[in-house]
Amino acid sequence: MKALILAAEGFEDLEVHMMWYRLLEDGIQVYIASPSGMVVTGLHGYRIDPDLALREINPNEFEMLVLPGGAASERLRQREEALDLARTFLEEGKRVVAIGRGAQILISAGAINNRRVTCAEAIRDDVKAAGASYCDEPVVVDNNLVTCAHAEDMPCLFRTIMPLLTVA
């Protein structure tokens, strides 16, 4: 199985690094993409040298998409390539994981109408306005979409998603 994590300037460091390491632990190949393919820096100063630029991504090569939060979500939601990826993964029944403000990308993609979603409190009203049913829970699974409220809830996220993933 191959997973793709999207990151841009201001990504939430814990959400990216914890996900990357946890997936690798289970034998999943993990790739990180940024808008230009250049190094990006997280909110807490950690730097990532991505594997790909958004324009280089072939969604057919991945089974899972991870949308971490932080200020990066605001940047990524303005990139049509990121929105197209989110739509494609959801429409094709592939697993999509959005953490905290990562749901902003799904909002801009028009991809959460009639879905059950949790997210960072700061964007709760935006999620509702986009037609989603907001759930005040640490982790919510709605078919192939898994949302997590905060980085602090990632242990619950891992307990939820790891059994859903199979290494190919």
DSSP file (Angstrom, degrees, kcal/mol; ACC not computed):
  #  RESIDUE AA STRUCTURE BP1 BP2  ACC     N-H-->O    O-->H-N    N-H-->O    O-->H-N    TCO  KAPPA ALPHA  PHI   PSI    X-CA   Y-CA   Z-CA
    1    1 A M              0   0    0      0, 0.0    28,-2.4     0, 0.0     2,-0.4   0.000 360.0 360.0 360.0 143.7    0.0    0.0    0.0
    2    2 A K  E     -a   29   0A   0     26,-0.2    61,-2.7    28,-0.0    62,-1.2  -0.979 360.0-165.6-122.5 131.7    1.1    3.5   -0.8
    3    3 A A  E     -ab  30  64A   0     26,-3.3    28,-2.4    -2,-0.4     2,-0.5  -0.883   6.4-151.8-116.2 148.0    0.0    6.6    1.1
    4    4 A L  E     -ab  31  65A   0     60,-2.4    62,-3.0    -2,-0.3     2,-0.5  -0.979   5.8-165.1-121.6 126.1    0.4   10.3    0.2
    5    5 A I  E     -ab  32  66A   0     26,-2.9    28,-2.7    -2,-0.5     2,-0.4  -0.944  12.6-144.8-110.1 128.9    0.6   13.1    2.7
    6    6 A L  E     +a   33   0A   0     60,-2.3     2,-0.3    -2,-0.5    28,-0.2  -0.789  24.4 173.4 -92.9 134.6    0.1   16.7    1.5
    7    7 A A        +     0   0    0     26,-2.9     2,-0.3    -2,-0.4     3,-0.0  -0.996   7.6 167.5-140.5 145.1    2.2   19.3    3.2
    8    8 A A    >   -     0   0    0     -2,-0.3     3,-1.3    26,-0.2    64,-0.2  -0.880  54.5 -51.4-142.7 174.4    2.8   23.1    2.7
    9    9 A E  T 3  S+     0   0    0     -2,-0.3    66,-0.2     1,-0.3    33,-0.2  -0.235 126.4  24.6 -50.6 132.4    4.4   25.9    4.6
   10   10 A G  T 3  S+     0   0    0     31,-3.2    61,-1.3     1,-0.2    62,-1.1   0.665  82.9 164.6  85.8  17.4    2.9   26.0    8.1
   11   11 A F  B <   -G   70   0B   0     -3,-1.3    32,-2.7    30,-0.4     2,-0.9  -0.276  51.0 -99.9 -62.8 155.1    1.9   22.3    8.3
   12   12 A E     >  -     0   0    0     57,-1.7     4,-1.8    30,-0.2     3,-0.3  -0.703  34.4-150.8 -78.5 108.8    1.1   20.9   11.8
   13   13 A D  H  > S+     0   0    0     -2,-0.9     4,-2.7     1,-0.2     5,-0.3   0.872  89.7  49.0 -51.7 -50.3    4.4   19.1   12.6
   14   14 A L  H  > S+     0   0    0      1,-0.2     4,-2.5     2,-0.2     5,-0.4   0.903 109.1  53.0 -60.0 -42.0    2.9   16.4   14.9
   15   15 A E  H  > S+     0   0    0     -3,-0.3     4,-1.0     1,-0.2    -1,-0.2   0.877 115.6  39.4 -65.1 -37.7    0.2   15.5   12.4
   16   16 A V  H  X S+     0   0    0     -4,-1.8     4,-2.6     2,-0.2    -2,-0.2   0.956 120.5  41.8 -75.2 -52.1    2.6   15.0    9.5
   17   17 A H  H  X S+     0   0    0     -4,-2.7     4,-2.6    -5,-0.2     5,-0.3   0.902 114.5  49.4 -68.0 -41.7    5.4   13.3   11.4
   18   18 A M  H  X S+     0   0    0     -4,-2.5     4,-2.4    -5,-0.3    -1,-0.2   0.926 114.6  45.9 -62.6 -42.8    3.3   11.0   13.6
   19   19 A M  H  X S+     0   0    0     -4,-1.0     4,-2.4    -5,-0.4     5,-0.3   0.934 112.6  50.6 -64.6 -45.8    1.3    9.8   10.6
   20   20 A W  H  X S+     0   0    0     -4,-2.6     4,-2.1     1,-0.2    -2,-0.2   0.946 115.0  41.9 -57.3 -51.7    4.5    9.3    8.5
   21   21 A Y  H  X S+     0   0    0     -4,-2.6     4,-2.3     1,-0.2    -1,-0.2   0.901 113.9  51.4 -65.8 -41.3    6.2    7.2   11.2
   22   22 A R  H  X S+     0   0    0     -4,-2.4     4,-1.0    -5,-0.3    -1,-0.2   0.906 111.7  46.2 -65.9 -41.1    3.1    5.2   12.1
   23   23 A L  H ><>S+     0   0    0     -4,-2.4     5,-2.2    -5,-0.2     3,-0.7   0.920 111.7  51.6 -66.7 -43.0    2.3    4.2    8.5
   24   24 A L  H ><5S+     0   0    0     -4,-2.1     3,-2.1    -5,-0.3    -2,-0.2   0.892 102.9  60.7 -58.5 -40.1    6.0    3.3    7.9
   25   25 A E  H 3<5S+     0   0    0     -4,-2.3    -1,-0.2     1,-0.3    -2,-0.2   0.831 104.4  49.3 -55.5 -34.0    5.9    1.1   11.0
   26   26 A D  T <<5S-     0   0    0     -4,-1.0    -1,-0.3    -3,-0.7    -2,-0.2   0.258 124.3-101.6 -93.5  12.4    3.1   -0.9    9.4
   27   27 A G  T < 5S+     0   0    0     -3,-2.1     2,-0.4     1,-0.3    -3,-0.2   0.638  73.5 144.1  82.1  13.6    5.0   -1.4    6.2
   28   28 A I      < -     0   0    0     -5,-2.2     2,-0.4    -6,-0.1    -1,-0.3  -0.727  52.7-123.9 -87.9 133.3    3.1    1.2    4.2
   29   29 A Q  E     -a    2   0A   0    -28,-2.4   -26,-3.3    -2,-0.4     2,-0.5  -0.643  31.8-160.6 -75.6 127.2    5.1    3.2    1.7
   30   30 A V  E     -a    3   0A   0     -2,-0.4     2,-0.4   -28,-0.2   -26,-0.2  -0.938  12.5-177.0-119.5 131.4    4.7    6.9    2.5
   31   31 A Y  E     -a    4   0A   0    -28,-2.4   -26,-2.9    -2,-0.5     2,-0.4  -0.943  12.8-149.5-123.0 145.4    5.3    9.8    0.2
   32   32 A I  E     -a    5   0A   0     -2,-0.4    19,-2.4   -28,-0.2    20,-1.6  -0.959  12.4-168.2-117.3 134.1    5.0   13.5    1.0
   33   33 A A  E     -ac   6  52A   0    -28,-2.7   -26,-2.9    -2,-0.4    20,-0.2  -0.942   3.7-172.6-121.2 142.9    4.0   16.1   -1.6
   34   34 A S  E     - c   0  53A   0     18,-2.0    20,-1.5    -2,-0.4   -26,-0.2  -0.841  42.7 -97.3-124.3 166.1    4.2   19.9   -1.3
   35   35 A P  S    S+     0   0    0      0, 0.0    20,-0.5     0, 0.0    19,-0.4   0.890 121.3  15.6 -51.5 -45.4    2.9   22.5   -3.8
   36   36 A S  S    S-     0   0    0      2,-0.2    17,-0.2    17,-0.2     3,-0.1   0.510 103.7-112.2-107.9  -6.2    6.2   23.0   -5.6
   37   37 A G  S    S+     0   0    0      1,-0.3     2,-0.1    15,-0.3    16,-0.1   0.461  79.1 125.6  85.0   1.2    8.2   20.0   -4.4
   38   38 A M  S    S-     0   0    0      1,-0.2    -1,-0.3    11,-0.1    -2,-0.2  -0.464  73.8 -74.4 -90.0 164.3   10.5   22.2   -2.4
   39   39 A V        -     0   0    0     -2,-0.1     2,-0.3    10,-0.1    10,-0.2  -0.280  50.1-162.1 -56.9 137.9   11.3   22.0    1.3
   40   40 A V  E     -H   48   0C   0      8,-2.1     8,-2.7   -32,-0.1     2,-0.4  -0.925   8.1-139.4-124.4 152.2    8.5   23.2    3.6
   41   41 A T  E     -H   47   0C   0     -2,-0.3   -31,-3.2     6,-0.2   -30,-0.4  -0.925  15.6-134.8-116.4 134.4    8.6   24.2    7.2
   42   42 A G    >   -     0   0    0      4,-3.4     3,-1.7    -2,-0.4   -30,-0.2  -0.183  33.6 -94.8 -79.3 174.3    6.0   23.3    9.9
   43   43 A L  T 3  S+     0   0    0    -32,-2.7   -31,-0.1     1,-0.3    -1,-0.1   0.781 126.4  44.7 -58.5 -29.5    4.5   25.5   12.5
   44   44 A H  T 3  S-     0   0    0    -33,-0.3    -1,-0.3     2,-0.1   -32,-0.1   0.193 125.3 -95.9-106.5  15.5    7.0   24.4   15.0
   45   45 A G  S <  S+     0   0    0     -3,-1.7     2,-0.2     1,-0.3    -2,-0.1   0.385  75.0 140.1  94.1  -3.5   10.1   24.7   12.8
   46   46 A Y        -     0   0    0     -5,-0.1    -4,-3.4     1,-0.0     2,-0.3  -0.557  40.4-145.3 -75.8 138.8   10.5   21.1   11.5
   47   47 A R  E     -H   41   0C   0     -2,-0.2     2,-0.4    -6,-0.2    -6,-0.2  -0.801  10.3-161.8-107.6 146.3   11.4   21.0    7.8
   48   48 A I  E     -H   40   0C   0     -8,-2.7    -8,-2.1    -2,-0.3   -41,-0.0  -0.993  12.2-153.3-127.1 132.8   10.4   18.4    5.3
   49   49 A D        -     0   0    0     -2,-0.4   -10,-0.1   -10,-0.2   -17,-0.1  -0.883  33.1-141.7 -99.8  99.3   12.0   17.7    1.9
   50   50 A P        -     0   0    0      0, 0.0   -17,-0.2     0, 0.0     3,-0.1  -0.101  12.5-137.9 -67.0 160.3    9.0   16.3    0.0
   51   51 A D  S    S+     0   0    0    -19,-2.4     2,-0.3     1,-0.1   -18,-0.2   0.749  82.3  17.1 -82.9 -28.0    9.2   13.4   -2.5
   52   52 A L  E     -c   33   0A   0    -20,-1.6   -18,-2.0   -14,-0.1   -15,-0.3  -0.936  66.0-123.8-143.9 158.9    6.9   15.1   -5.1
   53   53 A A  E >   -c   34   0A   0     -2,-0.3     3,-1.6   -20,-0.2     4,-0.4  -0.746  40.6-109.9 -95.1 155.8    5.3   18.3   -6.2
   54   54 A L  G >  S+     0   0    0    -20,-1.5     3,-1.5   -19,-0.4   -18,-0.1   0.887 118.8  56.7 -52.8 -41.6    1.5   18.4   -6.4
   55   55 A R  G 3  S+     0   0    0    -20,-0.5    -1,-0.3     1,-0.3   -19,-0.1   0.696 102.4  56.8 -67.0 -17.9    1.7   18.5  -10.2
   56   56 A E  G <  S+     0   0    0     -3,-1.6     2,-0.3     2,-0.0    -1,-0.3   0.500  80.9 113.6 -90.3  -5.2    3.7   15.3  -10.3
   57   57 A I    <   -     0   0    0     -3,-1.5     3,-0.1    -4,-0.4    -3,-0.0  -0.512  46.9-165.5 -78.1 130.3    1.2   13.2   -8.4
   58   58 A N    >   -     0   0    0     -2,-0.3     3,-2.3     1,-0.1     4,-0.2  -0.951   9.7-156.5-107.5 107.8   -0.6   10.3  -10.2
   59   59 A P  G >  S+     0   0    0      0, 0.0     3,-1.5     0, 0.0    -1,-0.1   0.746  88.0  70.2 -59.7 -22.6   -3.5    9.4   -7.9
   60   60 A N  G 3  S+     0   0    0      1,-0.3    -3,-0.0    -3,-0.1     0, 0.0   0.683  91.2  61.1 -67.3 -16.0   -3.6    5.9   -9.4
   61   61 A E  G <  S+     0   0    0     -3,-2.3     2,-0.3     2,-0.0    -1,-0.3   0.498 100.7  62.8 -87.7  -4.1   -0.3    5.2   -7.7
   62   62 A F    <   -     0   0    0     -3,-1.5   -59,-0.2    -4,-0.2     3,-0.1  -0.916  50.4-169.7-127.9 149.3   -1.7    5.7   -4.2
   63   63 A E  S    S+     0   0    0    -61,-2.7    32,-1.3    -2,-0.3     2,-0.3   0.521  78.0  40.5-107.4 -11.4   -4.4    4.1   -2.0
   64   64 A M  E     -bd   3  95A   0    -62,-1.2   -60,-2.4    30,-0.2     2,-0.4  -1.000  58.9-161.0-144.9 140.4   -4.6    6.7    0.8
   65   65 A L  E     -bd   4  96A   0     30,-2.2    32,-2.9    -2,-0.3     2,-0.5  -0.983   8.7-160.9-121.9 130.5   -4.5   10.5    1.0
   66   66 A V  E     -bd   5  97A   0    -62,-3.0   -60,-2.3    -2,-0.4    32,-0.2  -0.952   4.0-169.0-115.5 128.7   -3.6   12.3    4.3
   67   67 A L  E     - d   0  98A   0     30,-3.5    32,-2.3    -2,-0.5    35,-0.2  -0.832  12.8-167.1-117.2  89.3   -4.6   15.9    4.8
   68   68 A P        -     0   0    0      0, 0.0    32,-0.1     0, 0.0   -55,-0.1  -0.234  14.1-127.6 -71.1 166.5   -2.9   17.3    7.9
   69   69 A G        +     0   0    0    -57,-0.1   -57,-1.7    32,-0.1     3,-0.4   0.132  54.7  96.1 -96.3-148.3   -3.9   20.6    9.4
   70   70 A G  B >  S-G   11   0B   0    -59,-0.2     3,-1.4     1,-0.2     4,-0.5  -0.379  99.9 -45.7  88.5-175.0   -2.1   23.7   10.5
   71   71 A A  T >> S+     0   0    0    -61,-1.3     4,-1.2     1,-0.3     3,-0.6   0.715 127.7  77.2 -63.2 -20.3   -1.8   26.8    8.4
   72   72 A A  H 3> S+     0   0    0    -62,-1.1     4,-3.1    -3,-0.4    -1,-0.3   0.824  82.8  64.8 -59.9 -32.1   -0.8   24.6    5.4
   73   73 A S  H <> S+     0   0    0     -3,-1.4     4,-2.4     1,-0.2    -1,-0.2   0.896  99.5  51.7 -60.0 -40.1   -4.5   23.7    5.0
   74   74 A E  H <4 S+     0   0    0     -3,-0.6     4,-0.4    -4,-0.5    -1,-0.2   0.886 113.3  45.0 -64.0 -38.3   -5.3   27.3    4.1
   75   75 A R  H >< S+     0   0    0     -4,-1.2     3,-1.0   -66,-0.2    -2,-0.2   0.919 114.5  47.6 -70.5 -43.9   -2.5   27.2    1.5
   76   76 A L  H >< S+     0   0    0     -4,-3.1     3,-2.0     1,-0.2     6,-0.3   0.839 101.6  63.4 -69.1 -32.5   -3.4   23.8    0.0
   77   77 A R  T 3< S+     0   0    0     -4,-2.4    -1,-0.2     1,-0.3    -2,-0.2   0.674  99.3  57.1 -67.7 -13.3   -7.2   24.6   -0.2
   78   78 A Q  T <  S+     0   0    0     -3,-1.0     2,-0.6    -4,-0.4    -1,-0.3   0.387  89.9  87.7 -93.8   2.2   -6.2   27.3   -2.7
   79   79 A R    X>  -     0   0    0     -3,-2.0     4,-1.8     1,-0.1     3,-0.7  -0.905  65.5-155.0-107.0 115.9   -4.4   24.8   -5.0
   80   80 A E  H 3> S+     0   0    0     -2,-0.6     4,-2.9     1,-0.3     5,-0.2   0.831  94.3  61.5 -58.4 -32.9   -6.7   23.2   -7.6
   81   81 A E  H 3> S+     0   0    0      1,-0.2     4,-1.9     2,-0.2    -1,-0.3   0.904 105.6  46.6 -61.3 -39.9   -4.3   20.2   -7.7
   82   82 A A  H <> S+     0   0    0     -3,-0.7     4,-2.2    -6,-0.3    -1,-0.2   0.899 112.9  48.9 -68.3 -40.9   -4.9   19.5   -4.0
   83   83 A L  H  X S+     0   0    0     -4,-1.8     4,-2.4    -7,-0.3    -2,-0.2   0.914 110.5  50.9 -65.6 -42.4   -8.7   19.8   -4.4
   84   84 A D  H  X S+     0   0    0     -4,-2.9     4,-2.9     1,-0.2    -1,-0.2   0.896 108.9  52.2 -61.2 -40.7   -8.7   17.5   -7.4
   85   85 A L  H  X S+     0   0    0     -4,-1.9     4,-2.8    -5,-0.2     5,-0.3   0.942 109.6  48.4 -60.7 -48.1   -6.7   14.9   -5.4
   86   86 A A  H  X S+     0   0    0     -4,-2.2     4,-2.2     1,-0.2     5,-0.2   0.932 114.5  45.8 -59.3 -46.6   -9.2   15.0   -2.6
   87   87 A R  H  X S+     0   0    0     -4,-2.4     4,-3.0     2,-0.2     5,-0.2   0.938 113.3  49.5 -61.2 -47.2  -12.2   14.7   -4.9
   88   88 A T  H  X S+     0   0    0     -4,-2.9     4,-2.2     1,-0.2     6,-0.3   0.929 111.3  47.9 -60.3 -48.4  -10.5   11.9   -6.9
   89   89 A F  H  <>S+     0   0    0     -4,-2.8     5,-2.5     1,-0.2     4,-0.2   0.929 115.9  44.2 -60.2 -46.0   -9.6    9.8   -3.8
   90   90 A L  H ><5S+     0   0    0     -4,-2.2     3,-1.4    -5,-0.3    -2,-0.2   0.933 113.9  49.1 -65.9 -45.3  -13.1   10.1   -2.3
   91   91 A E  H 3<5S+     0   0    0     -4,-3.0    -1,-0.2     1,-0.3    -2,-0.2   0.838 111.2  50.5 -63.7 -32.8  -14.9    9.4   -5.6
   92   92 A E  T 3<5S-     0   0    0     -4,-2.2    -1,-0.3    -5,-0.2    -2,-0.2   0.380 116.7-112.8 -87.9   5.0  -12.8    6.4   -6.3
   93   93 A G  T < 5 +     0   0    0     -3,-1.4    -3,-0.2     1,-0.2     2,-0.2   0.660  66.4 147.5  76.0  15.5  -13.5    5.0   -2.8
   94   94 A K      < -     0   0    0     -5,-2.5    -1,-0.2    -6,-0.3     2,-0.2  -0.524  57.4 -91.9 -82.7 154.0   -9.9    5.4   -1.6
   95   95 A R  E     -d   64   0A   0    -32,-1.3   -30,-2.2    -2,-0.2     2,-0.4  -0.442  41.6-172.6 -68.8 131.4   -9.1    6.2    2.0
   96   96 A V  E     -de  65 145A   0     48,-2.6    50,-3.1   -32,-0.2     2,-0.5  -0.998   3.2-167.6-125.0 129.2   -8.9    9.9    2.8
   97   97 A V  E     -de  66 146A   0    -32,-2.9   -30,-3.5    -2,-0.4     2,-0.5  -0.975   3.2-173.7-118.8 122.4   -7.8   11.0    6.3
   98   98 A A  E     -de  67 147A   0     48,-2.4    50,-2.4    -2,-0.5     2,-0.5  -0.970   6.3-162.0-117.4 130.1   -8.2   14.7    7.3
   99   99 A I  E >   - e   0 148A   0    -32,-2.3     3,-2.6    -2,-0.5    50,-0.2  -0.933  52.7 -45.9-115.6 130.3   -6.7   15.9   10.6
  100  100 A G  G >  S+     0   0    0     48,-3.0     3,-1.0    -2,-0.5    20,-0.8  -0.285 134.1   4.9  56.9-118.2   -7.8   19.1   12.4
  101  101 A R  G >  S+     0   0    0      1,-0.2     3,-2.3    18,-0.2     4,-0.3   0.475 106.9  95.9 -78.2  -1.6   -7.9   21.9    9.8
  102  102 A G  G X>  +     0   0    0     -3,-2.6     3,-1.3     1,-0.3     4,-0.7   0.760  69.1  74.0 -57.8 -23.7   -7.2   19.4    7.0
  103  103 A A  H <> S+     0   0    0     -3,-1.0     4,-2.3     1,-0.3    -1,-0.3   0.702  77.3  76.9 -63.9 -18.4  -10.9   19.3    6.5
  104  104 A Q  H <> S+     0   0    0     -3,-2.3     4,-2.4     1,-0.2    -1,-0.3   0.866  90.7  54.3 -59.1 -34.9  -10.6   22.8    5.0
  105  105 A I  H <> S+     0   0    0     -3,-1.3     4,-1.6    -4,-0.3    -1,-0.2   0.905 108.3  48.4 -65.3 -40.8   -9.3   21.1    1.8
  106  106 A L  H  <>S+     0   0    0     -4,-0.7     5,-2.6     2,-0.2     4,-0.4   0.869 109.4  53.4 -67.1 -36.7  -12.4   18.9    1.7
  107  107 A I  H ><5S+     0   0    0     -4,-2.3     3,-1.6     1,-0.2    -2,-0.2   0.961 111.3  44.7 -60.8 -51.6  -14.6   22.0    2.2
  108  108 A S  H 3<5S+     0   0    0     -4,-2.4    -1,-0.2     1,-0.3    -2,-0.2   0.783 110.0  56.2 -65.7 -26.7  -13.0   23.8   -0.7
  109  109 A A  T 3<5S-     0   0    0     -4,-1.6    -1,-0.3    -5,-0.2    -2,-0.2   0.546 109.2-125.6 -79.4  -7.0  -13.2   20.6   -2.8
  110  110 A G  T < 5S+     0   0    0     -3,-1.6    -3,-0.2    -4,-0.4     3,-0.2   0.863  72.3 128.6  65.9  35.3  -17.0   20.4   -2.2
  111  111 A A      < +     0   0    0     -5,-2.6    -4,-0.2     1,-0.1    -5,-0.1   0.327  49.7  61.4-110.9   7.0  -16.4   16.9   -0.9
  112  112 A I    >   +     0   0    0     -6,-0.4     3,-2.0    18,-0.2    21,-0.2   0.373  59.8 132.7-118.9   7.9  -18.1   16.8    2.5
  113  113 A N  T 3  S+     0   0    0      1,-0.3    19,-0.2    -3,-0.2    18,-0.2  -0.383  86.3   5.1 -58.1 131.2  -21.8   17.5    1.8
  114  114 A N  T 3  S+     0   0    0     17,-2.7     2,-0.3     1,-0.2    -1,-0.3   0.720 105.8 124.4  64.3  24.2  -23.9   14.9    3.6
  115  115 A R    <   -     0   0    0     -3,-2.0    18,-3.3    16,-0.1     2,-0.5  -0.827  65.7-120.1-109.9 152.3  -20.8   13.4    5.3
  116  116 A R  E     +i  133   0D   0     -2,-0.3     2,-0.3    16,-0.2    18,-0.2  -0.821  46.4 171.0 -88.2 127.6  -20.2   12.9    9.0
  117  117 A V  E     -i  134   0D   0     16,-2.4    18,-2.8    -2,-0.5     2,-0.3  -0.988  28.1-164.4-142.9 144.1  -17.1   14.9   10.0
  118  118 A T        +     0   0    0     -2,-0.3     2,-0.3    16,-0.2    30,-0.2  -0.871  26.7 150.2-117.7 163.4  -15.0   16.0   12.9
  119  119 A C        -     0   0    0     -2,-0.3   -18,-0.2    16,-0.2    30,-0.1  -0.951  51.3 -46.5-169.7-179.9  -12.4   18.7   12.8
  120  120 A A    >   -     0   0    0    -20,-0.8     3,-1.8    -2,-0.3     4,-0.3  -0.428  54.9-120.4 -62.4 141.6  -10.7   21.5   14.7
  121  121 A E  G >  S+     0   0    0      1,-0.3     3,-1.5     2,-0.2     4,-0.4   0.827 108.3  68.8 -55.8 -33.4  -13.2   23.6   16.5
  122  122 A A  G 3  S+     0   0    0      1,-0.3    -1,-0.3     2,-0.1     4,-0.1   0.735 108.2  35.5 -61.3 -23.5  -12.1   26.7   14.6
  123  123 A I  G <> S+     0   0    0     -3,-1.8     4,-2.3     1,-0.1    -1,-0.3   0.262  83.7 108.1-114.7  12.0  -13.6   25.4   11.4
  124  124 A R  H <> S+     0   0    0     -3,-1.5     4,-2.1    -4,-0.3     5,-0.2   0.914  82.0  48.0 -54.3 -47.1  -16.6   23.6   12.8
  125  125 A D  H  > S+     0   0    0     -4,-0.4     4,-2.6     1,-0.2    -1,-0.2   0.863 109.9  53.1 -64.8 -35.2  -19.0   26.2   11.4
  126  126 A D  H  > S+     0   0    0      2,-0.2     4,-1.4     1,-0.2    -1,-0.2   0.898 107.8  51.0 -64.8 -40.5  -17.3   26.0    8.0
  127  127 A V  H  <>S+     0   0    0     -4,-2.3     5,-2.0     2,-0.2    -2,-0.2   0.922 112.2  46.5 -62.7 -44.7  -17.8   22.3    8.0
  128  128 A K  H ><5S+     0   0    0     -4,-2.1     3,-1.9     1,-0.2    -2,-0.2   0.917 110.0  53.2 -63.9 -43.4  -21.5   22.7    8.8
  129  129 A A  H 3<5S+     0   0    0     -4,-2.6    -1,-0.2     1,-0.3    -2,-0.2   0.774 102.3  60.2 -63.7 -25.3  -21.9   25.4    6.2
  130  130 A A  T 3<5S-     0   0    0     -4,-1.4    -1,-0.3    -3,-0.2   -18,-0.2   0.431 126.0-101.2 -82.5   1.2  -20.4   23.0    3.6
  131  131 A G  T < 5S+     0   0    0     -3,-1.9   -17,-2.7     1,-0.3    -3,-0.2   0.538  77.9 134.1  95.9   6.6  -23.2   20.6    4.3
  132  132 A A      < -     0   0    0     -5,-2.0     2,-0.8   -19,-0.2    -1,-0.3  -0.504  60.1-119.3 -86.9 159.1  -21.5   18.1    6.6
  133  133 A S  E     -i  116   0D   0    -18,-3.3   -16,-2.4   -21,-0.2     2,-0.2  -0.882  32.6-140.3 -95.4 107.7  -22.9   16.7    9.8
  134  134 A Y  E     -i  117   0D   0     -2,-0.8     2,-0.5   -18,-0.2   -16,-0.2  -0.517  15.8-163.6 -73.6 133.1  -20.4   17.9   12.5
  135  135 A C        -     0   0    0    -18,-2.8     2,-2.1    -2,-0.2   -16,-0.2  -0.979  18.0-141.6-119.3 123.8  -19.6   15.3   15.2
  136  136 A D        +     0   0    0     -2,-0.5   -18,-0.1   -18,-0.1     3,-0.0  -0.501  64.4 114.6 -83.4  71.2  -18.0   16.4   18.4
  137  137 A E  S    S-     0   0    0     -2,-2.1    12,-0.2     1,-0.1   -18,-0.1  -0.921  76.2-117.2-136.5 158.0  -15.8   13.2   18.6
  138  138 A P  S    S+     0   0    0      0, 0.0    11,-2.5     0, 0.0     2,-0.4   0.903  99.9  12.5 -64.7 -40.4  -12.1   12.6   18.4
  139  139 A V  E     -F  148   0A   0      9,-0.2     2,-0.4    10,-0.1     9,-0.2  -1.000  65.3-169.7-140.9 138.2  -12.4   10.5   15.2
  140  140 A V  E     -F  147   0A   0      7,-2.5     7,-2.6    -2,-0.4     2,-0.5  -0.997   6.6-159.0-130.5 132.4  -15.2    9.9   12.8
  141  141 A V  E     +F  146   0A   0     -2,-0.4     2,-0.4     5,-0.2     5,-0.2  -0.953  13.2 173.4-110.1 124.4  -15.4    7.3   10.0
  142  142 A D  E >   -F  145   0A   0      3,-3.2     3,-2.3    -2,-0.5     2,-0.2  -0.844  64.9 -69.7-129.8  93.4  -17.8    7.9    7.1
  143  143 A N  T 3  S-     0   0    0     -2,-0.4    -1,-0.1     1,-0.3   -48,-0.0  -0.421 119.3  -8.1  55.8-118.8  -17.2    5.2    4.5
  144  144 A N  T 3  S+     0   0    0     -2,-0.2   -48,-2.6   -54,-0.1     2,-0.5   0.458 120.5  89.3 -88.2   0.7  -13.8    6.0    3.0
  145  145 A L  E <   -eF  96 142A   0     -3,-2.3    -3,-3.2   -50,-0.2     2,-0.5  -0.869  52.9-177.1-101.4 125.6  -13.4    9.3    4.8
  146  146 A V  E     -eF  97 141A   0    -50,-3.1   -48,-2.4    -2,-0.5     2,-0.4  -0.987   5.1-171.4-120.8 125.7  -11.8    9.4    8.2
  147  147 A T  E     -eF  98 140A   0     -7,-2.6    -7,-2.5    -2,-0.5     2,-0.4  -0.917   6.5-163.7-119.9 147.3  -11.6   12.7   10.1
  148  148 A C  E     -eF  99 139A   0    -50,-2.4   -48,-3.0    -2,-0.4    -9,-0.2  -0.987  14.3-145.2-130.0 135.7   -9.7   13.4   13.3
  149  149 A A  S    S-     0   0    0    -11,-2.5     2,-0.3    -2,-0.4    -1,-0.1   0.918  72.3  -6.3 -70.6 -45.6  -10.3   16.5   15.5
  150  150 A H    >   -     0   0    0    -12,-0.3     3,-1.5   -50,-0.1    -1,-0.1  -0.938  66.9-103.5-148.6 163.4   -6.8   17.3   16.8
  151  151 A A  G >  S+     0   0    0     -2,-0.3     3,-1.9     1,-0.3    -1,-0.1   0.852 118.7  64.0 -57.7 -34.6   -3.2   16.1   16.9
  152  152 A E  G 3  S+     0   0    0      1,-0.3    -1,-0.3     2,-0.1     4,-0.2   0.717  98.3  56.1 -63.2 -19.8   -3.9   15.0   20.5
  153  153 A D  G <> S+     0   0    0     -3,-1.5     4,-2.0     1,-0.2     3,-0.4   0.355  75.3 103.0 -93.1   5.1   -6.5   12.5   19.1
  154  154 A M  H <> S+     0   0    0     -3,-1.9     4,-3.0     1,-0.2     5,-0.2   0.825  72.5  59.7 -64.7 -32.3   -4.0   10.8   16.8
  155  155 A P  H  > S+     0   0    0      0, 0.0     4,-2.1     0, 0.0    -1,-0.2   0.931 109.6  45.3 -58.1 -40.7   -3.6    7.7   19.1
  156  156 A C  H  > S+     0   0    0     -3,-0.4     4,-1.6     2,-0.2    -2,-0.2   0.893 111.2  54.0 -65.2 -39.7   -7.4    7.2   18.7
  157  157 A L  H  X S+     0   0    0     -4,-2.0     4,-3.1     1,-0.2     5,-0.3   0.932 109.0  47.6 -59.3 -46.7   -7.0    7.8   14.9
  158  158 A F  H  X S+     0   0    0     -4,-3.0     4,-2.1     1,-0.2    -1,-0.2   0.903 109.4  52.5 -64.7 -40.8   -4.3    5.1   14.6
  159  159 A R  H  < S+     0   0    0     -4,-2.1    -1,-0.2    -5,-0.2    -2,-0.2   0.834 115.8  43.8 -61.9 -29.9   -6.4    2.6   16.6
  160  160 A T  H  < S+     0   0    0     -4,-1.6     4,-0.4    -5,-0.2    -2,-0.2   0.925 120.8  34.1 -80.7 -47.7   -9.2    3.3   14.2
  161  161 A I  H >X S+     0   0    0     -4,-3.1     3,-1.2     1,-0.2     4,-0.9   0.830 101.0  71.2 -85.0 -30.9   -7.5    3.4   10.8
  162  162 A M  G >< S+     0   0    0     -4,-2.1     3,-0.9    -5,-0.3    -1,-0.2   0.890  99.3  49.2 -59.2 -40.4   -4.7    0.8   11.1
  163  163 A P  G 34 S+     0   0    0      0, 0.0    -1,-0.3     0, 0.0    -2,-0.2   0.762 108.0  57.2 -66.7 -20.6   -7.2   -2.2   11.1
  164  164 A L  G <4 S+     0   0    0     -3,-1.2     2,-0.4    -4,-0.4    -2,-0.2   0.648  96.3  78.4 -81.4 -15.1   -8.8   -0.6    8.0
  165  165 A L    <<  -     0   0    0     -3,-0.9     2,-0.4    -4,-0.9     0, 0.0  -0.755  59.7-167.7-100.2 139.5   -5.6   -0.6    6.1
  166  166 A T        -     0   0    0     -2,-0.4     2,-0.5     0, 0.0    -2,-0.0  -0.990  23.5-125.1-124.6 135.7   -4.0   -3.7    4.4
  167  167 A V              0   0    0     -2,-0.4  -139,-0.1     1,-0.1  -140,-0.0  -0.667 360.0 360.0 -80.1 124.6   -0.5   -3.8    3.1
  168  168 A A              0   0    0     -2,-0.5    -1,-0.1     0, 0.0  -140,-0.1   0.446 360.0 360.0 -87.4 360.0   -0.5   -4.8   -0.6
